[in-house]
Amino acid sequence: MLTTKKKAAVIKTTARHDTDTGSADVQVALLSKQIDELAKHLKKNPKDVHSRRGLLQMVADRRTHLRYLEANDKRRYSAVIKKLGLKR
C-alpha cells in the first residue's frame, strides 16, 4: 500500500502538467511502485495467495497501459520505459 506522500512524489515526478493525476504515464509509474512494494511483501509472505493475485492483476493493468502508450505515442512510451527502467 502506497502512502499518500509516496504517491504524491511519484505523481510529481511523472506528471505531464500540474494537475495531471490520471494520464497513462502516471498510472504506469504508480502501478510500478505498487508492484515493487507488493513484491517485497510476497518475498516475506510466500503463502499470501490473495496478494499474489492482486500483483498479477496490477502487472496486467500496467502492461495494458504500456501497450496503449506504445500504440498512440511512441515518444512518451520510450520516455516512461527509460524513466522507470522497465525494459528495452
Secondary structure, DSSP 8 states (H G I E B T S, - for coil): ---HHHHHHHHHHH-SSTT--SSHHHHHHHHHHHHHHHHHHHHH-TT-HHHHHHHHHHHHHHHHHHHHHHHH-HHHHHHHHHHHT---
